Amino acid sequence: MPESQFYIFTPAEGDFTTPPLAHDDTPAATVTCYLCGTEHREGSDYYRMGRPYVFGARRNEEHPLCVGDCSFECADCSTVHSDDAERHYNTNDDRVCPRCGEHYSRCDTCRRTLHNDDVQYDEDDEVYRCSSCHEENSRRIIHNYSYRPRRLNFLRGANDATNKLFLGWELEVDRETPSNDTEADVDYAGMANSDEVYCKHDGSLCYGFEVVSHPGTWSYWSTISRLPWMEKLQSRGYRSYQTETCGMHVHVSRSALTELDIFKLLQFFKCNVQFIANVSRRKMENLHRWARVDTTSDVRRLIFKIKAGPSHRYEALNLEPEKTVEFRLFRGTLNRRGFLCNLAFVVMLVSYVKAHGMAEMNARQFMEWCRTNAKRVLNNGTIAKHFNTWIARQL
């Protein structure tokens, strides 16, 4: 490492034992800076003759340093450091050394630098905030995009004690014009203090937000009465299907799937691209843009994808999440029947691939199987009837 990149430190009393000087203590008429090589006259404003030390091979050697372009004096402890040192600042925006810098943090909201005693760590957002910003954020109904709840609520229906298949979904909603108060709209819809869903900002939307669910079993989500917020959002001008910006993503717990199940899902998507486009309710060009179907015939590449995940997430079957498999194909909808048909399609397809071999990954065979098994798998005659009517139109 070049000597100029060493961490330079002038120790305070008691930090280090000062080694004996290797030469006479009498100051020279001129002093040469160890870092930049500049000579300074004794008494000049541009030099400081102290006992700085280099952490490294030359730790115990004495070196003179400028307080000038090549170095700086810490505003807190007055030690002299190379200008190459990591930059830190105190509450007055004066530069401090890395050691003193450990006592300060920057509020991730207002960007002010504060002492560590004056900031709080938000475990949900994984950021530091000052007390005023922390209090304001705690009152927010719509969280930032990176927000994740500290604990997920696993929502179960009746007789679901051993069910491992949980569905979590993300639904984007948008408006043509800005709302007077978006958070008031969310509160009106009954989602402000919900145990089922929470809301986040999404930069891909114009004037809307994203509704995200906690994971729940199919028997839980199939209770239609648990979706009253859809009509309330529509009454406030929010749309999902009638936009170019909104989608619906469904996450399935990986613990409920084997690697062979995932391989068959990839095979089903690959062999039935037009059917998948029809089910998604998207135009083919939009499907390719936001939820591309991988049509590769390279089996080894598919196996690698299952084990390592894809390089990007804009695929109809996204394997990037660590604990879920994400079905990204659906167009957004605030229609309860369409919403439930999307979830039912995921449940039915997962059940189908578990019960059939690779040679049967065909859309027409899947539809015929749905006709005779939907009521049993979905355990809801009304939804099964709507689903079979809808799925038959997709071929």
C-alpha positions, 0 to 999 in steps of 0.5 A: 500500500502506498505510504500516502494511503496509510491511516495517520493518527496523532495519539492523545495522551494515554492512547499510545506510549510515545517512542523515543525520538530517533533524532535530536528534539531541536526543531529544524529551520525547515520541516518536510511534510511526510505526505506531500513532501512540501518544505515549511519554515519553522513557525509557518502557519502551514506546518505542524510538527507533532508525533503522528504515527503510521498504522502499518509497517512504520507504526513507530516512526515519527513523521511531520505532517502539514495541516494543509491540502494533503491532510486535515485536523480533526475538529473534535480531537485535533489529531492530524490525518491524511486527506485520503482518510474516510470522510466523517463530519460532526453536527457542525458539519466540521470534518472529524477523523474516522474514530470520532466519526463513529460517534455520529450518524446521519438521519436517513430522512432529513439528512442531518448529522447528529450524535448517536445519542440523538438518533434512533434505529428503525428495524422495519426500514433498517435506517437511522432517523432523528427523533422528530423524523422517527415520530413522523414516520411512525404515524405514516400509513403509507410506508417507503418502498423498502419497508418490511414488517418486523413480523409477518402475520401468517393468516390461516383459515379453518382446518389449516393447521398443517397447510404449508402453502401460503400466498402473499400478494402485491397489488398496485393501484393508481389514479389519473390525478393526484389525491388530496390526501392519499393516506386519508384514502387508505384510512377510509378504505380500512387498511391503516391498522390492518393485520392483513395488509399494509401499503407502500410507495412505488416509484413506478406508479403515477399517483398511487401506491402498492397494497401488500398482504401478509401471507395467508392460506387459500382458505383464508383469502377465499373469504370474499367478505375480507376484501371490502377495501377494493370498492372503497378505493374505487370510490376514491378514484383508484384503478388498477386494471384500467391503467398501464402501470399496475400489476398484481404479483402472487408469492408462494412459499418455497417450503411448499414446493420441491425443486421438481415442482418449480421445474415443472412450473417453468416447463408449463410457462415455457410450453404455453406462452400464449395461454399465460399471456391470456391468463395474465390479461396483459398484451403480449408486449407488456408481458414481455416487458414486465413478466417475460416467460423464459422459453429456453430449451437448455435444461441445465440453465433451468436447473441452475436458475432453480438453485441460484435464482435469475439475474433479474426479477422481471420474469413471469415466474420470478425465482429471485426471492429467497423464501418464495416463488413469485408469479408476476404475470397478472395485470392489476385488478380491483374486481374481487372476482378477478382478484380471486381468480388470479389467486385460484389460478396459482393454487390450481397450477401448483396442485396440478404440477404436483400431481402430474408428470413433465409430459403433461405440462399442457394448458388444455390438459390443465383446463380439463383437470380444473373442470373436474377438480376445482371444487375439491382443491378450492373447497368453494363451489362458487369460486370454483364455478367462476374460475372454470368459466374464466379459465375455459375462455383463456385457451 
